[in-house]
Amino acid sequence: MLQRTLTIQNKLGLHARPSALLSKTAALFKSSITLTENQRSVDAKSILGLMTMALPCGTELTVTVDGPDEASAMESIVELFEDRFGEEE
């Protein structure tokens, strides 16, 4: 199991487009991927779950990945966050 704390850096936070991109990326892996913020956890493969968290810019959350392809899954998730989900700001 891998865990890492990440910060949402894009200006609009985790809105519809980044949520869709995150859930689509998470679905590519067999590992379970969970996002946790203030004791609220959600399956990263669930776009509805991600959107209901309503995470604004600056939010720190813990990403937990557990499974056979956890290293590559974590790498892909970290890249999304570091690239601000492809948004300019």
Phi and psi restraints in degrees (value plus and minus 20) as a CYANA .aco file:
   2 LEU   PHI    -135.6   -95.6
   2 LEU   PSI     123.0   163.0
   3 GLN   PHI    -154.2  -114.2
   3 GLN   PSI     124.9   164.9
   4 ARG   PHI    -173.1  -133.1
   4 ARG   PSI     121.6   161.6
   5 THR   PHI    -113.4   -73.4
   5 THR   PSI     108.0   148.0
   6 LEU   PHI    -146.1  -106.1
   6 LEU   PSI     135.3   175.3
   7 THR   PHI    -137.8   -97.8
   7 THR   PSI     114.7   154.7
   8 ILE   PHI     -95.4   -55.4
   8 ILE   PSI      99.1   139.1
   9 GLN   PHI    -127.6   -87.6
   9 GLN   PSI     -36.5     3.5
  10 ASN   PHI     -95.2   -55.2
  10 ASN   PSI     123.7   163.7
  11 LYS   PHI     -73.1   -33.1
  11 LYS   PSI     -60.0   -20.0
  12 LEU   PHI    -111.3   -71.3
  12 LEU   PSI     -17.0    23.0
  13 GLY   PHI      54.3    94.3
  13 GLY   PSI    -178.9  -138.9
  14 LEU   PHI    -111.0   -71.0
  14 LEU   PSI      54.3    94.3
  15 HIS   PHI    -107.9   -67.9
  15 HIS   PSI    -184.0  -144.0
  16 ALA   PHI     -77.9   -37.9
  16 ALA   PSI     -70.1   -30.1
  17 ARG   PHI     -85.6   -45.6
  17 ARG   PSI     -68.3   -28.3
  18 PRO   PHI     -83.6   -43.6
  18 PRO   PSI     -55.1   -15.1
  19 SER   PHI     -82.9   -42.9
  19 SER   PSI     -62.4   -22.4
  20 ALA   PHI     -84.9   -44.9
  20 ALA   PSI     -62.6   -22.6
  21 LEU   PHI     -84.3   -44.3
  21 LEU   PSI     -61.9   -21.9
  22 LEU   PHI     -85.9   -45.9
  22 LEU   PSI     -66.0   -26.0
  23 SER   PHI     -87.2   -47.2
  23 SER   PSI     -56.3   -16.3
  24 LYS   PHI     -86.0   -46.0
  24 LYS   PSI     -61.7   -21.7
  25 THR   PHI     -85.9   -45.9
  25 THR   PSI     -65.3   -25.3
  26 ALA   PHI     -81.0   -41.0
  26 ALA   PSI     -55.6   -15.6
  27 ALA   PHI     -88.5   -48.5
  27 ALA   PSI     -34.5     5.5
  28 LEU   PHI     -94.0   -54.0
  28 LEU   PSI     -32.7     7.3
  29 PHE   PHI    -134.1   -94.1
  29 PHE   PSI     131.0   171.0
  30 LYS   PHI     -97.4   -57.4
  30 LYS   PSI     -47.6    -7.6
  31 SER   PHI     -82.9   -42.9
  31 SER   PSI     131.3   171.3
  32 SER   PHI    -101.0   -61.0
  32 SER   PSI     118.7   158.7
  33 ILE   PHI    -149.0  -109.0
  33 ILE   PSI     100.6   140.6
  34 THR   PHI    -143.9  -103.9
  34 THR   PSI     117.3   157.3
  35 LEU   PHI    -127.6   -87.6
  35 LEU   PSI     112.5   152.5
  36 THR   PHI    -147.5  -107.5
  36 THR   PSI     111.7   151.7
  37 GLU   PHI    -162.5  -122.5
  37 GLU   PSI     102.0   142.0
  38 ASN   PHI      29.3    69.3
  38 ASN   PSI      30.2    70.2
  39 GLN   PHI      44.8    84.8
  39 GLN   PSI      -8.0    32.0
  40 ARG   PHI    -123.3   -83.3
  40 ARG   PSI     107.4   147.4
  41 SER   PHI    -141.0  -101.0
  41 SER   PSI     128.8   168.8
  42 VAL   PHI    -165.0  -125.0
  42 VAL   PSI     127.4   167.4
  43 ASP   PHI     -93.0   -53.0
  43 ASP   PSI     102.7   142.7
  44 ALA   PHI     -86.6   -46.6
  44 ALA   PSI     -33.0     7.0
  45 LYS   PHI    -103.6   -63.6
  45 LYS   PSI     -25.7    14.3
  46 SER   PHI    -123.4   -83.4
  46 SER   PSI      86.0   126.0
  47 ILE   PHI     -82.5   -42.5
  47 ILE   PSI     -58.4   -18.4
  48 LEU   PHI     -83.8   -43.8
  48 LEU   PSI     -63.0   -23.0
  49 GLY   PHI     -81.5   -41.5
  49 GLY   PSI     -62.5   -22.5
  50 LEU   PHI     -83.4   -43.4
  50 LEU   PSI     -64.7   -24.7
  51 MET   PHI     -87.9   -47.9
  51 MET   PSI     -52.3   -12.3
  52 THR   PHI     -92.1   -52.1
  52 THR   PSI     -36.5     3.5
  53 MET   PHI     -93.3   -53.3
  53 MET   PSI     -44.3    -4.3
  54 ALA   PHI      27.5    67.5
  54 ALA   PSI      44.1    84.1
  55 LEU   PHI    -112.0   -72.0
  55 LEU   PSI      94.9   134.9
  56 PRO   PHI    -102.5   -62.5
  56 PRO   PSI     151.3   191.3
  57 CYS   PHI     -76.5   -36.5
  57 CYS   PSI     118.7   158.7
  58 GLY   PHI      73.1   113.1
  58 GLY   PSI     -28.6    11.4
  59 THR   PHI     -89.6   -49.6
  59 THR   PSI     110.9   150.9
  60 GLU   PHI    -117.3   -77.3
  60 GLU   PSI     114.1   154.1
  61 LEU   PHI    -160.6  -120.6
  61 LEU   PSI     140.9   180.9
  62 THR   PHI    -123.1   -83.1
  62 THR   PSI     108.3   148.3
  63 VAL   PHI    -122.4   -82.4
  63 VAL   PSI     105.5   145.5
  64 THR   PHI    -138.5   -98.5
  64 THR   PSI     107.6   147.6
  65 VAL   PHI    -145.3  -105.3
  65 VAL   PSI     109.0   149.0
  66 ASP   PHI    -160.2  -120.2
  66 ASP   PSI     100.2   140.2
  67 GLY   PHI     135.9   175.9
  67 GLY   PSI    -193.4  -153.4
  68 PRO   PHI     -87.7   -47.7
  68 PRO   PSI     -45.8    -5.8
  69 ASP   PHI    -138.9   -98.9
  69 ASP   PSI      14.9    54.9
  70 GLU   PHI     -81.7   -41.7
  70 GLU   PSI     -57.0   -17.0
  71 ALA   PHI     -84.8   -44.8
  71 ALA   PSI     -67.3   -27.3
  72 SER   PHI     -90.8   -50.8
  72 SER   PSI     -52.9   -12.9
  73 ALA   PHI     -84.9   -44.9
  73 ALA   PSI     -66.5   -26.5
  74 MET   PHI     -82.0   -42.0
  74 MET   PSI     -61.9   -21.9
  75 GLU   PHI     -79.5   -39.5
  75 GLU   PSI     -63.4   -23.4
  76 SER   PHI     -86.4   -46.4
  76 SER   PSI     -61.0   -21.0
  77 ILE   PHI     -86.5   -46.5
  77 ILE   PSI     -64.1   -24.1
  78 VAL   PHI     -80.6   -40.6
  78 VAL   PSI     -61.7   -21.7
  79 GLU   PHI     -80.0   -40.0
  79 GLU   PSI     -60.8   -20.8
  80 LEU   PHI     -79.5   -39.5
  80 LEU   PSI     -67.9   -27.9
  81 PHE   PHI     -85.1   -45.1
  81 PHE   PSI     -63.8   -23.8
  82 GLU   PHI     -87.5   -47.5
  82 GLU   PSI     -48.5    -8.5
  83 ASP   PHI    -108.1   -68.1
  83 ASP   PSI     -13.9    26.1
  84 ARG   PHI      35.1    75.1
  84 ARG   PSI      14.9    54.9
  85 PHE   PHI      37.3    77.3
  85 PHE   PSI       9.6    49.6
  86 GLY   PHI      58.7    98.7
  86 GLY   PSI     -10.6    29.4
  87 GLU   PHI    -115.4   -75.4
  87 GLU   PSI     129.4   169.4
  88 GLU   PHI     -83.4   -43.4
  88 GLU   PSI     -64.5   -24.5
